[in-house]
């Protein structure tokens, strides 16, 4: 475990030197602040807390932004070391290849978590200052699950980097993964539903389709219950589903652990 934490600290320090933490936090804070300023100013009288309104906007932003940032952060985890000639030097130390992968993943997760918590936290503090802290539990849960979604795409990026020899190839795979899970998958699912001509999709099949995409599981987990469900329109989908929050969170964890395990296995067999 000590070796893994050493690699994680090295990755975090490198991210600090490359201004990853600062730049990602600035982007998160700017976009989250804009959504907070616009979404927390409803007209008239509503029974919904301002933070609940912001949760819906930030959850939608997270689905597009956090996976992209995670993939950009992790896609060259292994290939960058190989191209710089530091991979053999790294492996000359008393640690296994699986520990290298795990350490890099943890370091990148720390970078992403810092940026997400600070960026979203500044937006939450602004809304709470202006409108009170009603709905903070949903906001805190959304932030934690956003980090978990980021961990899924960090693992996918590390897997892409373990599969190929060049960073440019890993970048292409990562962009393809982002397009598929964030945009193309839901478009294909919607097209399939339209093609069925109004016939209902069986419940278990719809649940399986939602679990097969980590961004859909994230959307249902963050927006399926409470005031956010009413504002986002996800309540109907959640109410007609047998999926529970524990199952959705567990599936996101599986989505994180499986690619990471595959990355360790591939890197262990890689010729250097």
KOLVODO-230905 format. One record per residue (C-alpha): x, y, z. Coordinates in pm, whole numbers, plus 32768, in hexadecimal, padded with zeros to 4 digits. Layout:
<pts>
PT      X      Y      Z
PT      X      Y      Z
...
</pts>
This chain:
<pts>
PT      X      Y      Z
PT   8000   8000   8000
PT   8125   80EA   804B
PT   81A5   80C2   7EE6
PT   804D   8114   7E56
PT   8034   824F   7F2B
PT   8192   82B7   7EBE
PT   812F   82A0   7D4F
PT   7FE9   8359   7D9D
PT   80A7   8476   7E46
PT   8193   8486   7D1C
PT   806B   849C   7C2D
PT   7FC5   85AA   7D00
PT   8107   8674   7D14
PT   8131   865C   7B9C
PT   7FCA   86D2   7B6F
PT   8014   87FC   7C4E
PT   814C   8852   7B86
PT   808B   883C   7A40
PT   7F7B   891D   7AD0
PT   7E77   880A   7AA0
PT   7DDA   8847   7BF3
PT   7DD0   89C1   7BC7
PT   7D49   89BB   7A64
PT   7C45   88AE   7AA7
PT   7BCF   895C   7BE3
PT   7BB3   8AA5   7B29
PT   7AE5   8A05   7A14
PT   7A04   8950   7B0B
PT   79D4   8A87   7BE1
PT   798D   8B6A   7AB6
PT   788A   8A86   7A19
PT   77EF   8A21   7B65
PT   77E4   8B8C   7BD2
PT   7734   8BF1   7A92
PT   762F   8AE1   7ABF
PT   7609   8B3F   7C2D
PT   75D6   8CAE   7BDC
PT   74D5   8C66   7ACE
PT   7429   8B39   7B69
PT   7409   8BBE   7CC8
PT   7340   8CEE   7C68
PT   71DF   8C69   7C21
PT   70C6   8D62   7C06
PT   6F8E   8D47   7CD6
PT   6F5A   8C62   7DFE
PT   6FC6   8AF8   7DEB
PT   6FD6   89DA   7EE0
PT   7125   896E   7E56
PT   726E   89D8   7EF5
PT   7365   8A9A   7E23
PT   746C   898A   7E51
PT   7378   8888   7DC5
PT   7359   8958   7C89
PT   74D3   8974   7C6D
PT   74FD   87FB   7C9F
PT   743A   87B9   7B5F
PT   750F   88A8   7A94
PT   7658   882F   7B25
PT   75FB   86C0   7AF6
PT   75BF   8703   7984
PT   770B   87BC   796F
PT   77BE   86A2   7A23
PT   774C   859D   7927
PT   7801   8658   7812
PT   7925   86FA   78C7
PT   79A3   8609   79D3
PT   79CD   84D8   78EB
PT   7A89   85AF   77EE
PT   7B72   863D   78F8
PT   7BAB   84E3   798B
PT   7C07   8450   7839
PT   7CEE   8572   77E6
PT   7D97   8541   7936
PT   7DC7   83C8   791F
PT   7DE0   8367   77AF
PT   7F5D   837E   77AA
PT   7FA0   82F1   7905
PT   807C   81D8   7885
PT   80D4   824B   7725
PT   815D   8398   77A3
PT   8251   82E6   7889
PT   82BE   8201   776C
PT   82EE   8320   7678
PT   83BA   83E9   7773
PT   8492   82BC   77C0
PT   843A   82C0   7933
PT   836A   8182   7939
PT   8492   8096   7958
PT   8528   8173   7A65
PT   83DF   8170   7B21
PT   83C5   7FF5   7B0D
PT   852C   7FCE   7B87
PT   84AC   8025   7CE1
PT   841D   7F12   7DC2
PT   82B6   7F27   7D4E
PT   81D9   7E5D   7C65
PT   8135   7ED3   7B26
PT   7FDF   7EB6   7BC8
PT   8055   7FA1   7CD9
PT   80C3   809C   7BD2
PT   7F6B   8096   7B31
PT   7EB8   80AE   7C80
PT   7F97   81CA   7CF7
PT   7F68   8294   7BBB
PT   7DF0   8261   7BCC
PT   7DE1   82D4   7D38
PT   7EB7   8405   7CF2
PT   7DDE   846B   7BCD
PT   7CA5   842D   7C9B
PT   7D2E   8517   7DA6
PT   7D62   8625   7C9D
PT   7C04   85FA   7C13
PT   7B65   85EC   7D6E
PT   7C16   872C   7DDA
PT   7BA5   87E6   7CA3
PT   7A3E   8768   7CBD
PT   7A10   87A4   7E31
PT   7AAF   88FF   7E2C
PT   7A06   896B   7CE7
PT   78AC   88F0   7D45
PT   78DD   8957   7EB0
PT   7917   8AC2   7E4D
PT   77D2   8ABD   7D89
PT   7719   8A22   7EB1
PT   77A7   8B27   7F9E
PT   772F   8C3D   7EB7
PT   75CF   8BAF   7EA3
PT   75BF   8B6D   801C
PT   7632   8CD1   8060
PT   751E   8D62   7F89
PT   73FF   8C6F   7FC0
PT   7451   8B93   80EB
PT   74D0   8A2F   8103
PT   7389   8975   80C3
PT   73D4   8849   7FE5
PT   7542   882D   8047
PT   7523   86B4   8079
PT   74C5   867F   7F0B
PT   75E1   8765   7EA2
PT   76E0   86AB   7F75
PT   7665   855E   7EEE
PT   7678   85DD   7D88
PT   77DF   8651   7DBF
PT   784A   8501   7E51
PT   77A6   843D   7D38
PT   7847   8529   7C39
PT   799B   84C3   7CC2
PT   7932   8356   7CA0
PT   78CE   8393   7B35
PT   7A1F   8435   7AFD
PT   7AC7   8301   7B92
PT   7A14   8228   7A8F
PT   7AA3   82F0   796E
PT   7BF8   8308   7A10
PT   7BFC   818B   7A15
PT   7B91   8181   78A8
PT   7CA6   8275   784F
PT   7DAB   81A7   7907
PT   7D2A   8073   7850
PT   7D51   8122   7700
PT   7EB5   8187   775E
PT   7F07   8021   77BD
PT   7E87   7F95   7674
PT   7F5C   805E   757F
PT   80C0   80D9   7551
PT   8088   8247   74F4
PT   7FD6   8361   75A8
PT   7F32   83D9   7468
PT   7E8A   8287   7438
PT   7E17   8285   75A3
PT   7D8C   83E6   7575
PT   7CC3   8373   7447
PT   7C34   824C   7508
PT   7BDD   8330   762B
PT   7B26   842B   7552
PT   7A68   830A   74B4
PT   7A05   828B   760E
PT   798E   83E6   7672
PT   78BD   840E   7538
PT   7826   82B4   755D
PT   77C1   82C6   76CA
PT   7763   8437   76DA
PT   76B5   846A   758D
PT   7691   8343   74A1
PT   760F   823D   7597
PT   74DB   8302   7601
PT   7497   8368   7499
PT   749E   81FA   7432
PT   73BE   8199   7557
PT   72C5   82AA   74FB
PT   72CA   823D   738F
PT   7282   80D6   73FA
PT   715A   8149   74CC
PT   70D0   8215   73AB
PT   70FE   80F2   72BC
PT   7025   801C   739F
PT   6EFD   80F1   7338
PT   6E78   813B   7494
PT   6E9C   7FDB   751F
PT   6F1E   7FDE   7681
PT   7076   7F53   76C7
PT   7072   7E46   77D1
PT   70DC   7EC5   7927
PT   720A   7DE4   7955
PT   728D   7E39   77FC
PT   726E   7FAF   783C
PT   731D   7F87   798A
PT   7435   7EC6   78E3
PT   7456   7FD4   77D9
PT   7476   80E0   78E6
PT   757A   801A   79A9
PT   7643   7FDC   786C
PT   769E   814D   785C
PT   7746   81EA   798F
PT   76C5   8346   7934
PT   755E   82C6   7933
PT   7594   821E   7A84
PT   7622   8367   7B06
PT   74FC   842F   7A7E
PT   73FE   8346   7B1B
PT   74B9   833D   7C67
PT   74D9   84B7   7C89
PT   738F   8525   7BF0
PT   72A4   8401   7C31
PT   7225   8461   7D89
PT   71BA   8595   7E4D
PT   718D   86F4   7DC6
PT   7291   86B6   7CB7
PT   71B6   85A4   7C24
PT   7095   8696   7BF9
PT   7170   87A3   7B5E
PT   7230   86BE   7A73
PT   7114   85D9   7A07
PT   71DA   84A3   7A6C
PT   70E1   8448   7B7C
PT   6FFE   838F   7A89
PT   711C   82BA   7A0A
PT   718E   826B   7B6B
PT   702F   821A   7BE9
PT   6FFB   811E   7ACE
PT   714B   807B   7B0C
PT   71B0   7F6E   7C02
PT   7307   800C   7C2C
PT   735E   8085   7D89
PT   7460   818B   7DEE
PT   753B   807A   7E83
PT   7530   7FB3   7D3E
PT   757D   80E4   7C6A
PT   76A1   8149   7D47
PT   771C   7FE3   7D49
PT   7710   7FD6   7BCF
PT   77DD   8115   7BB5
PT   78DB   8072   7C9B
PT   78E1   7F3E   7BBA
PT   7911   8022   7A8D
PT   7A43   80AC   7B41
PT   7ADD   7F67   7BBD
PT   7AB7   7E95   7A82
PT   7B79   7F7D   7993
PT   7C7E   7FB9   7AA0
PT   7CAD   7E41   7ACF
PT   7CC8   7E10   7958
PT   7DCA   7F28   7945
PT   7E9B   7E7B   7A51
PT   7E85   7D30   799A
PT   7EE5   7DC7   7849
PT   8003   7E92   78D7
PT   8089   7D62   798E
PT   80A8   7CAA   7840
PT   812F   7DD4   777E
PT   8285   7DBE   76DB
PT   835B   7EEA   7730
</pts>
